[in-house]
Amino acid sequence: MFILNSNADYRQPLTPGDAETLGLAAAEGVEHHLRYRENHAETPLISLPGLAAASGVAAIHVKDEGKRLGLGSFKALGGAYAVIRIVLEEAEVRLGRPVDMAELHATDIRKIAETMCFACATDGNHGRSVAQGAGLIGARAAIFVHAGVSDERVAAIARFGAEIIRVAGSYDDSVREAARVAKERGWTIVSDTSWPGYERIPGLVMQGYTVLVREALRQLPAPPTHVFIQSGVGGIAAAVAGHLAIALGAQRPIFTVVDPARAACLFETARAGHPVTVPHAEPTVMAMLECYEPSLVAWRILSRAADAFMTVDEEDAIAIMKRLANPVGNDPAVISGESGGVGLAGLLKAVADPEIKAALSIDPSSRIFVVNTEGATDPGKYRDIVGLSPEDVLSRGAA
Ligand SMILES: Cc1ncc(COP(=O)(O)O)c(C=O)c1O
């Protein structure tokens, strides 16, 4: 399914608050923060000329977030950053003086952090990031996981010392349960999705993601003409679309949001012109995108900054994982988890469909930018789907 954005706000500037959250100064602040983080390095930008030629476009560049901060996904940029920012803000209040990121590991900051507990619901990757941030600064974390989150993903979160709370039902049920328990116990919710009256912290999470766009704009030989970004609640799509709109203005690329057909909450929201909760369907292999309600802030931004919305099917997600592991011509292999290559799957679907291709004005001069949002964050699942372990793919010369 494919639609162009026909929302009333389409192409309006971002609201002043959203522009500040996702703007250049904010992104610089996040980069400043990253200088104090272990394992920080720009993630690679990978060119796939073989796939570009096969798809009839000039270039395809993939920002490989599988390499981010030792966590395997772009989510490493959001939750941990928000947790650390909130602790530093609390420290400013309690100490009555400005506190800089450079004090991240100072004893008096740690003492304050020890009194704080951060909670969130997660499909896997966001919780890993919140747990890592809390662990780094010395705070506690309580991570709520629904029934569909694999044991392997849960173990990766628990490794940071977080308390794990299993919740019956779906991701959206775990969001509600985390909010309820946190309120009862005085914990701070660090959610990657937002709802009425709860916007600032999800805004900080999205602010963290803007770094990947900043890095990409430095790494790309020329700004992209088209961007395809996958969506769960819409946070990364909104962060990328919003930052590109601010950084590139009228030169911004044509931006398409890509949802799994089985959890197409952004697509249906765009079709309705207002936030829509979609009915629960069968689970999708795109586990990290299995969200049935959009983030309110993300929708507000995408209603203005996205040009089109589309869905991809289960087989598209599986095919792209295999295709990235077994590349065309001399392209390097890319290790991409179940939700990682979904934006690229959207591009391949678009170029194979003459109507979508024309609607998006894709032609041989198009320069495509996508984000591999995760590596093999669940290695067992990766092996089952691709038929190779991540190590096997690496030994074949992955990027
Ligand atoms: C690997 C991966 N890709 C994409 C997404 C979607 O991000 P958002 O929920 O911000 O739309 C997620 C969310 O958890 C994710 O983990």
The ligand as an ORCA input file, in Angstrom:
! r2SCAN-3c Opt
* xyz 0 1
  C      15.864     -1.661     14.817
  C      14.721     -0.720     14.874
  N      14.339     -0.099     13.739
  C      13.321      0.773     13.739
  C      12.606      1.036     14.890
  C      11.444      1.982     14.828
  O      11.673      3.143     15.568
  P      10.438      4.032     16.044
  O       9.654      3.200     17.014
  O      11.092      5.213     16.650
  O       9.636      4.312     14.845
  C      12.971      0.419     16.089
  C      12.218      0.657     17.325
  O      12.422      0.007     18.332
  C      14.077     -0.465     16.101
  O      14.510     -1.076     17.211
*
